Amino acid sequence: MVGLDSRQSIAFLAATLSLVSVQIGASVAKTLFPVLGPETVALVRLGIAAILLCVIFRPWQLFYQQTNWRNLVIYGMFISGMNVLVYKAFAYMSVGIAISIEVLGPLTVAMLMSKRKQDLLWAGCALIGIVILPLGGVNQNFSYQGMGLALAAAICWGLYIIYGRRVASAGGSSVAVGMLVAALCALPVGFQHLDLVVSSYKVFFTCVFVSLFSSMIPFLLDIVAMKRLAAHVFGMLLSASPAISAVAAWCILGEALNLYQILAIIMIMVACIGCSYVSYREKH
């Protein structure tokens, strides 16, 4: 029989692999932009994930249950906005920087829900990180337009968390419906280059890879992790998203960051870690 420590270790490994998988998927997705554009890449990622999730969780069963369809639709709309906007941000700036800005969404939600005075410190830390970002000079790694798109994605991510909690009782079925709604919402902006998805085997299988690594694999790994891992550990791991995305973008895309950008990412990570750790200490 697997011991408690072993199961905790497996859960932590699953959560870590989920985080790495998402960031690898994000960087690989950007390699498709010259062919498909960010909107179509987002649509294909959401569409493939929706099909696979519907096959696995059979969400049509929700029609026979008491389901809040309004919240489910809103939940899906924010999934769509979060994905399309951050992919658009990738087109204007480094993936690592865009992800660093996007994590401000869940960080803000955590702060608003806790209402601790100490959170002002972490909010200030995150704000300093945002202010530092442009100091290295506006270049191919940073743009104010990309920053605006990433901030909009952060808002969608924060609202996605709020509505995700409201539909969580339906489990995987709610995620499947949300992903389907997200794909439908992305259709008007992403259909232009949809025919190019099958223009070559390389493009098609890269799209499948992105959908698997960005959506399906992380979701299944999170199911394993959430059974055993405390919420504050998830918060700590989320704090590593900017660093992991920056490393993945450097390895896959050759996106190097300057000293100011690295410092800004560290400040945002410190804010996430601090908020998560203080929340954990207050509950114990």
C-alpha positions in Angstrom: 0.0 0.0 0.0 1.2 3.5 -0.8 1.9 5.5 2.3 0.6 9.0 3.1 4.0 10.6 2.4 4.2 8.8 -1.0 0.7 9.9 -2.0 1.6 13.5 -1.0 4.7 13.3 -3.1 2.8 11.9 -6.1 0.3 14.7 -5.7 3.0 17.4 -5.6 4.7 15.8 -8.6 1.4 15.8 -10.5 0.8 19.5 -9.7 4.4 20.4 -10.7 4.1 18.5 -14.0 0.8 20.2 -14.7 2.4 23.6 -14.2 5.3 22.7 -16.5 3.0 21.2 -19.1 0.9 24.5 -19.3 4.0 26.6 -19.8 5.5 24.4 -22.4 2.2 24.4 -24.2 2.1 28.2 -24.1 5.6 28.6 -25.7 4.9 25.9 -28.4 1.6 27.7 -29.2 3.5 30.8 -30.1 5.4 28.9 -32.8 2.1 28.6 -34.6 1.4 32.3 -34.7 3.1 33.0 -38.0 0.8 30.4 -39.7 -2.4 30.6 -37.8 -2.3 33.8 -35.7 -3.0 33.9 -32.0 -6.8 33.9 -32.2 -7.0 30.8 -34.4 -4.4 29.0 -32.1 -6.6 29.8 -29.1 -9.7 28.5 -30.9 -8.0 25.3 -31.9 -6.7 24.7 -28.4 -10.1 25.2 -26.9 -11.9 23.3 -29.6 -9.8 20.1 -29.3 -9.8 20.3 -25.5 -13.6 20.6 -25.6 -14.0 17.6 -27.8 -11.8 15.4 -25.6 -13.4 16.6 -22.4 -16.9 16.0 -23.7 -15.9 12.4 -24.7 -14.4 11.7 -21.2 -17.0 13.4 -19.0 -20.2 13.2 -21.1 -21.6 16.6 -20.0 -25.0 16.1 -21.6 -25.9 14.3 -18.3 -26.2 17.8 -16.8 -29.5 18.1 -18.7 -30.9 15.6 -16.2 -29.6 17.4 -13.2 -30.3 20.8 -11.5 -27.7 22.9 -13.3 -27.0 26.6 -13.2 -26.5 27.1 -16.9 -26.1 30.9 -16.6 -23.0 30.5 -14.4 -21.7 27.7 -16.7 -22.0 30.0 -19.8 -20.3 32.9 -18.0 -17.6 30.5 -16.8 -17.0 29.4 -20.4 -16.9 33.0 -21.6 -14.1 33.9 -19.2 -12.1 30.8 -20.2 -12.3 32.0 -23.7 -11.3 35.6 -22.8 -8.5 34.4 -20.7 -7.0 32.2 -23.5 -7.6 34.5 -26.5 -6.3 37.7 -24.7 -3.1 36.1 -23.3 -2.3 34.6 -26.7 -2.8 38.0 -28.2 -0.4 39.4 -25.6 2.1 36.7 -26.6 2.2 38.3 -30.1 3.4 41.6 -28.6 5.7 40.5 -25.8 7.6 37.6 -24.2 5.6 34.7 -23.0 7.3 34.9 -19.6 6.3 38.6 -19.2 2.8 38.0 -20.3 2.3 35.1 -17.9 3.8 37.2 -15.1 1.2 39.9 -15.7 -1.6 37.3 -16.1 -1.0 35.7 -12.6 -2.0 39.1 -11.1 -5.6 37.9 -11.7 -5.8 35.1 -9.2 -3.5 37.0 -6.9 -6.0 39.9 -6.8 -8.9 37.5 -6.2 -7.0 35.9 -3.3 -6.3 39.3 -1.8 -9.9 40.6 -2.2 -11.3 37.4 -0.5 -8.9 37.6 2.4 -9.0 41.3 3.1 -5.9 41.1 5.3 -4.0 44.3 5.9 -0.7 42.4 5.3 -1.9 41.9 1.7 -1.2 45.5 1.0 2.5 44.6 1.2 2.1 41.9 -1.4 0.0 44.2 -3.6 2.7 46.8 -3.4 5.3 44.2 -4.3 3.3 43.2 -7.4 2.8 46.8 -8.3 6.5 47.5 -8.1 7.0 44.5 -10.5 4.6 46.0 -13.0 6.3 49.4 -12.8 9.7 47.9 -13.3 8.7 45.9 -16.5 9.1 48.8 -19.0 12.4 50.1 -17.5 14.5 47.9 -19.7 13.2 49.6 -22.8 10.2 48.8 -25.0 11.4 46.2 -27.5 10.4 42.8 -29.0 10.0 41.4 -25.4 7.7 44.1 -24.1 5.0 46.5 -25.4 2.3 48.5 -23.6 -0.3 47.0 -26.0 0.8 43.5 -24.9 0.7 44.6 -21.3 -2.9 45.8 -21.7 -3.9 42.5 -23.2 -2.2 40.5 -20.5 -3.9 42.6 -17.8 -7.3 42.0 -19.5 -6.4 38.3 -19.5 -5.6 38.6 -15.8 -9.1 40.0 -15.1 -10.7 37.1 -17.0 -8.6 34.7 -15.0 -9.7 36.2 -11.8 -13.4 36.1 -12.8 -12.8 32.5 -14.1 -11.8 31.5 -10.6 -14.8 33.1 -9.0 -17.3 31.5 -11.5 -15.3 28.2 -11.5 -16.1 27.8 -7.8 -19.8 28.4 -8.5 -19.9 25.5 -11.0 -17.4 23.2 -9.4 -20.1 20.9 -8.0 -20.6 19.4 -11.5 -17.0 18.3 -11.6 -15.4 17.5 -15.0 -18.8 17.9 -16.7 -18.8 21.7 -15.9 -15.2 22.0 -17.3 -16.3 20.2 -20.5 -19.3 22.6 -20.9 -17.2 25.6 -20.1 -14.5 24.6 -22.6 -17.2 24.1 -25.3 -18.7 27.5 -24.6 -15.2 29.0 -24.6 -14.5 27.5 -28.1 -17.8 28.8 -29.4 -17.0 32.3 -28.0 -13.5 32.2 -29.7 -15.0 31.1 -33.1 -15.9 34.6 -34.4 -12.3 35.9 -33.9 -10.4 32.7 -34.7 -12.2 31.1 -37.7 -10.2 33.2 -40.4 -7.3 30.8 -40.6 -9.0 27.6 -39.4 -8.5 25.9 -42.8 -4.7 26.2 -42.4 -4.8 23.9 -39.4 -4.7 20.9 -41.8 -2.3 22.6 -44.2 0.4 20.3 -43.1 1.0 17.4 -40.7 3.4 19.5 -38.7 0.9 22.3 -38.1 -2.0 19.9 -37.2 0.0 17.8 -34.8 1.5 20.9 -33.2 -2.1 22.1 -32.6 -2.9 18.8 -31.0 0.3 19.0 -28.9 -0.7 22.5 -27.7 -4.2 21.5 -26.7 -3.0 18.4 -24.9 -0.2 20.1 -23.0 -2.1 23.3 -22.3 -5.5 21.9 -21.4 -6.0 18.1 -21.2 -2.8 16.9 -19.5 -2.8 19.7 -16.8 -6.5 19.1 -16.1 -6.0 15.4 -15.5 -2.9 16.0 -13.4 -4.7 18.6 -11.3 -7.4 16.0 -10.5 -4.7 13.8 -9.1 -3.0 16.6 -7.2 -6.2 18.2 -5.7 -7.1 15.0 -3.9 -4.1 15.2 -1.7 -2.5 18.6 -2.0 -3.4 21.6 0.3 -4.7 24.8 -1.3 -1.7 26.8 -0.1 0.7 24.4 -1.9 -1.2 25.1 -5.1 -0.7 28.8 -4.4 3.0 28.3 -4.0 3.2 26.4 -7.3 1.2 29.0 -9.1 3.8 31.5 -7.9 6.4 29.7 -10.0 4.4 30.1 -13.2 6.3 33.3 -14.4 9.7 31.7 -13.8 8.8 28.4 -15.5 7.2 30.2 -18.5 10.3 32.4 -18.9 12.6 29.4 -18.9 10.3 27.6 -21.4 10.1 30.6 -23.7 13.9 31.0 -23.6 14.4 27.3 -24.5 11.7 27.0 -27.1 11.5 30.5 -28.5 14.8 32.0 -27.6 13.1 34.8 -25.7 15.8 36.2 -23.3 14.8 38.7 -20.6 16.8 41.8 -19.5 17.7 42.4 -15.8 14.7 44.7 -15.2 12.3 42.1 -16.5 13.8 39.4 -14.4 13.6 41.6 -11.3 10.0 42.4 -12.1 9.1 38.8 -12.5 10.8 38.0 -9.1 8.8 40.8 -7.4 5.5 39.4 -8.8 6.5 35.9 -7.7 7.3 37.1 -4.2 3.9 38.8 -4.0 2.2 35.5 -5.0 4.3 33.4 -2.5 3.8 35.9 0.3 0.0 36.0 -0.1 -0.3 32.2 -0.3 2.0 31.6 2.7 0.3 34.2 5.0 -3.1 32.7 4.1 -1.8 29.3 5.1 -0.3 30.5 8.4 -3.6 32.2 9.4 -5.5 29.0 8.9 -3.1 26.9 11.0 
